[in-house]
Amino acid sequence: MNQTQKVLVLCGIVLLLAMYMSPLVVTPVAAEGINEELQNLNEREITVTDGGSSVSIDSKLETGTTKDEFKLDIIPEDSGIQLKMDYNSESEDIEIELSFIVDFYSIIEYVDVNTDGIYTPGNDTFVKEVQIGKPFLFGISTETTADNKTIHIINATMANGLFSVQLYAVEHWEFINGSWVSPAEMKFDIAIHNFNFSNGGSDLALKTTLVSTTEYEIEHETDDEEAGDASNEEEVKTTTIGFTGSFSWTNTALIDGIEKQVKVSPLNTTGEDEILFLNYPRGVNIIHDPKIGISGILKMLADYTIIVILGIVAVVAVVLALFFKKSMSSGKILQKKHKVLCW
């Protein structure tokens, strides 16, 4: 092996070692928890406002001249309980707004004729529909975590106890009821208790209406799953100017304390609304845990991998250039000596 080949092999080894040892992209969730620097970078200020007949949760992050804020309003209505999400981002150059609504409208009892686990109007046997609506009773409380952060808990329960929503708003990543919740989203539990069934072989479908200025799409892998924060989820997303509002859910629910599969109907558009049925097996107590949030607003730690690799490549290139320059100079000297000897 000549000198040139030795240098090339050495540079190749150095480059491979640099690629192997350089840091990878930092993901939000590691096996031991969340990176502290990442937590600090994304920590938000939470404000809960009790409006009497409704509750607002405001989540704010301010960095320099940039203001990043989203607000969730929980609004009981005569027909349903509405979760209204508004996102606003302002900087010196641009302002971005995104708004969407998830409305839990009613509970439908049906007989699943084709046993696919999904309520299909016109194909399955409709038994009855029970309206979700006022009056709702609100409860607001907080919990302090081991690292002295606050989890805000808001509960809204129908006066008859049939349906409830319990929402968790976090300042930074928290592990709640078996799953990670990021500061860009809010986790909540929906519960159906003691439904008065009229048919001995029926199941339930939660009729959910979705409203946005842009269309919704169902995704079978959520952003949280891609980031490693969650598993076994699905979601619907609506996007405006590169920012995405999401309503996601796990594919299982606790039915009388037993984990069972939840199936979701295809989106059905009626007028300006899109309708989704969350389908639950029959039970006395049904508890499911969706999330609602804004995708694409979390700040990630810098990824130095490419910078390190490019730096190593640049160093290798310089070494090779100097080596070949020296080799060429040595060659010219030898050529001159050879000419002199031949003269």
C-alpha positions in Angstrom: 0.0 0.0 0.0 1.5 3.4 -1.1 1.5 6.6 0.9 -1.6 8.0 -0.9 -3.7 4.9 -0.2 -2.7 5.0 3.5 -3.9 8.6 3.8 -7.2 7.9 2.1 -7.9 4.8 4.4 -7.0 6.9 7.5 -9.3 9.7 6.4 -12.1 7.2 5.7 -11.7 5.7 9.2 -11.8 9.2 10.8 -14.9 10.1 8.9 -16.8 6.9 9.9 -15.8 7.4 13.6 -17.1 11.0 13.4 -20.4 9.9 12.0 -20.8 7.2 14.6 -19.8 9.3 17.6 -21.6 12.6 16.6 -24.9 13.3 18.4 -28.2 12.2 16.8 -31.3 14.3 16.5 -32.7 14.8 20.0 -36.2 13.3 20.3 -38.6 14.7 22.9 -38.9 11.5 24.9 -36.1 9.3 26.1 -36.4 6.1 28.1 -35.5 8.0 31.3 -37.7 11.0 30.6 -37.4 14.4 28.9 -34.2 16.3 28.4 -34.1 19.2 30.9 -32.9 21.7 28.3 -35.7 20.7 26.0 -38.2 21.1 28.8 -36.9 24.6 29.6 -37.0 25.6 25.9 -40.7 24.7 25.6 -42.0 25.6 29.1 -45.3 27.5 28.8 -47.3 29.7 31.1 -50.8 28.3 31.7 -53.8 30.5 32.8 -57.2 29.0 33.6 -60.2 31.3 33.6 -63.6 30.3 35.0 -66.3 32.1 33.1 -69.1 30.5 35.0 -70.8 28.8 32.1 -67.5 28.0 30.4 -63.8 27.6 31.1 -60.8 28.9 29.1 -57.3 27.5 29.3 -54.6 29.8 27.9 -51.1 28.5 27.1 -48.4 31.0 26.2 -44.8 30.9 25.2 -42.9 34.1 24.6 -39.4 34.1 23.0 -37.8 37.5 22.3 -40.2 39.4 19.9 -42.2 36.2 19.1 -45.4 35.5 20.8 -46.8 31.9 20.6 -50.2 31.3 22.2 -53.1 28.8 22.0 -56.3 28.9 23.9 -58.9 26.2 24.5 -62.4 27.1 25.4 -64.7 24.5 27.0 -68.2 25.6 26.1 -71.3 23.6 27.0 -74.3 24.0 24.7 -77.8 22.8 24.5 -76.6 20.3 21.9 -73.2 19.1 22.8 -70.1 20.3 24.6 -67.6 22.2 22.5 -63.8 22.3 22.6 -62.7 25.4 20.7 -59.0 25.7 20.0 -57.4 29.0 18.8 -53.8 29.3 17.9 -52.0 32.6 17.4 -48.3 33.2 16.6 -47.0 36.8 16.2 -43.5 38.0 15.3 -42.2 41.2 13.7 -42.8 39.9 10.2 -45.8 37.6 10.3 -49.0 36.7 12.2 -50.5 33.2 11.9 -53.9 32.2 13.2 -55.5 28.7 13.3 -58.9 27.9 14.8 -60.9 24.6 14.9 -63.6 23.0 17.0 -64.3 19.5 18.3 -67.9 19.1 19.5 -69.1 16.0 21.4 -72.7 16.1 20.2 -74.6 13.0 21.3 -74.4 9.3 22.2 -76.1 6.9 19.8 -77.2 3.4 20.8 -77.1 1.0 17.9 -77.1 -2.7 16.9 -74.0 -3.5 14.9 -75.6 -5.5 12.1 -72.4 -6.4 10.2 -70.3 -6.7 13.4 -67.6 -4.4 12.1 -67.5 -2.4 15.3 -68.5 0.9 13.5 -71.8 2.6 13.5 -72.9 3.1 9.9 -76.2 5.0 9.5 -78.5 3.2 7.1 -76.8 -0.1 7.5 -76.8 -0.7 11.3 -79.9 -0.6 13.4 -80.5 2.7 15.1 -81.9 2.3 18.6 -81.9 5.8 20.1 -79.9 9.0 20.4 -79.2 10.8 23.7 -78.2 14.4 23.5 -75.1 15.7 25.3 -75.8 19.2 26.6 -76.4 21.6 29.4 -76.4 21.9 32.3 -72.7 21.0 33.0 -71.0 21.3 36.3 -67.4 22.5 36.3 -64.5 21.6 38.7 -61.1 23.2 38.5 -58.1 22.0 40.5 -54.3 21.7 40.3 -51.6 19.1 41.1 -47.9 19.9 41.8 -45.4 17.5 40.2 -42.2 16.3 41.8 -40.2 19.0 40.0 -42.5 21.7 41.3 -44.5 22.2 38.1 -48.3 22.6 37.9 -50.8 20.4 36.1 -54.1 22.2 35.7 -57.2 19.8 35.8 -60.6 20.9 34.5 -63.6 18.7 34.8 -67.0 19.3 33.1 -69.7 16.8 33.9 -73.4 16.7 32.8 -75.7 17.3 35.7 -77.1 13.8 35.3 -73.7 12.3 35.3 -74.0 10.6 31.9 -71.1 12.3 30.2 -67.9 14.0 31.4 -64.7 15.6 30.1 -61.7 15.9 32.3 -58.8 17.9 30.8 -55.2 18.2 31.8 -53.2 21.3 30.8 -49.4 21.1 31.3 -46.5 23.6 31.5 -44.0 21.1 30.0 -43.9 17.4 29.2 -45.7 15.3 31.8 -46.4 11.6 32.1 -50.2 11.3 32.8 -52.2 8.1 33.1 -49.6 6.1 31.2 -48.7 8.5 28.3 -46.6 11.6 27.7 -48.4 14.9 27.2 -46.4 17.7 25.5 -46.8 21.4 26.2 -48.2 21.8 22.7 -51.3 19.8 23.5 -53.9 19.0 26.2 -54.9 15.5 27.2 -58.4 14.8 28.4 -60.5 11.8 29.4 -64.1 11.4 28.1 -66.4 9.2 30.1 -69.8 7.7 29.6 -71.4 6.4 32.8 -74.6 4.3 33.3 -76.1 4.7 29.9 -79.7 3.5 29.9 -79.6 0.8 27.2 -82.9 0.0 25.4 -81.6 -3.1 23.6 -79.8 -6.1 25.1 -77.3 -6.5 22.2 -76.4 -2.9 21.4 -73.2 -0.8 21.5 -72.5 3.0 21.7 -71.2 5.5 19.2 -70.1 9.0 20.4 -71.1 11.5 17.6 -68.4 14.1 17.2 -68.6 17.1 14.9 -65.5 18.8 13.6 -65.4 22.4 12.4 -62.5 24.2 10.7 -61.8 26.6 7.8 -59.9 23.8 6.1 -60.7 20.1 5.6 -59.9 17.4 8.2 -57.9 14.3 7.3 -57.6 11.1 9.3 -54.0 9.9 10.0 -53.4 6.4 11.3 -50.0 7.4 12.8 -50.0 10.5 14.9 -47.2 13.1 15.3 -46.7 11.9 18.9 -46.1 8.3 17.6 -43.6 9.5 15.1 -41.8 11.4 17.9 -41.8 8.4 20.1 -44.2 10.0 22.7 -47.1 7.6 22.2 -48.3 4.4 20.5 -51.5 2.9 19.2 -53.1 6.2 18.3 -55.0 7.8 15.4 -55.9 11.4 14.7 -57.7 13.9 12.6 -55.8 17.0 11.4 -56.6 20.4 9.9 -53.8 22.6 8.5 -53.5 26.3 7.8 -50.3 28.0 6.6 -48.1 25.1 7.7 -49.6 24.8 11.2 -51.8 21.9 12.2 -54.6 21.5 14.6 -55.0 17.9 15.8 -57.5 15.8 17.7 -56.1 12.4 18.5 -57.1 9.3 20.5 -55.9 5.9 21.6 -57.3 2.9 19.8 -58.4 1.4 23.1 -60.7 2.4 25.9 -61.4 1.1 29.4 -64.8 -0.6 29.3 -65.7 -1.5 32.9 -62.0 -1.6 33.8 -61.1 -3.8 30.8 -59.1 -2.4 27.9 -61.0 -3.0 24.6 -60.7 -1.8 21.1 -62.1 1.5 19.9 -63.0 1.9 16.2 -63.6 5.1 14.3 -65.9 5.7 11.4 -64.7 7.4 8.2 -65.2 11.2 8.1 -68.6 12.2 6.9 -69.2 15.7 5.6 -72.6 17.4 6.2 -72.8 21.1 5.4 -69.8 22.9 7.0 -69.3 20.2 9.6 -67.5 16.9 9.4 -68.9 14.0 11.5 -66.9 11.3 13.2 -68.2 8.4 15.3 -66.1 7.0 18.1 -67.4 3.5 18.6 -67.3 1.8 22.0 -68.2 -1.7 23.1 -71.1 -2.0 25.5 -70.4 -1.2 29.1 -71.5 0.6 32.3 -68.4 2.8 32.6 -66.6 3.8 29.4 -63.4 5.9 29.7 -61.4 7.0 26.7 -58.4 9.4 26.5 -58.0 11.7 23.5 -55.7 14.7 23.1 -56.1 18.1 21.4 -53.3 20.4 20.3 -51.2 22.2 17.8 -48.5 20.3 15.8 -45.3 21.9 14.6 -44.8 24.5 17.4 -42.5 22.6 19.7 -38.9 23.8 19.7 -36.3 21.2 19.3 -32.7 21.2 20.5 -30.1 21.9 17.8 -28.9 18.9 15.8 -25.1 19.1 15.5 -24.7 15.8 13.6 -24.6 17.4 10.1 -22.4 20.2 11.3 -19.9 17.8 12.8 -19.9 15.6 9.7 -19.4 18.6 7.4 -16.6 19.9 9.6 -14.9 16.5 9.4 -15.4 16.3 5.7 -13.9 19.8 5.3 -10.9 18.8 7.5 -10.3 15.7 5.4 -10.6 17.7 2.2 -8.0 20.1 3.4 -5.6 17.3 4.5 -6.0 15.6 1.2 -5.5 18.8 -0.7 -2.3 19.6 1.3 -1.1 16.0 0.8 -1.6 16.0 -3.0 -0.1 19.5 -3.3 2.9 18.2 -1.4 3.0 15.1 -3.6 2.8 17.1 -6.8 5.6 19.4 -5.6 7.8 16.5 -4.7 7.1 15.0 -8.2 8.1 18.2 -9.9 11.4 18.3 -8.0 12.1 14.7 -9.0 11.3 15.5 -12.6 13.7 18.4 -12.6 16.5 16.3 -11.0 15.8 13.6 -13.6 16.1 16.2 -16.4 19.4 17.4 -15.0 20.8 13.9 -14.8 19.7 13.1 -18.3 21.3 16.3 -19.7 
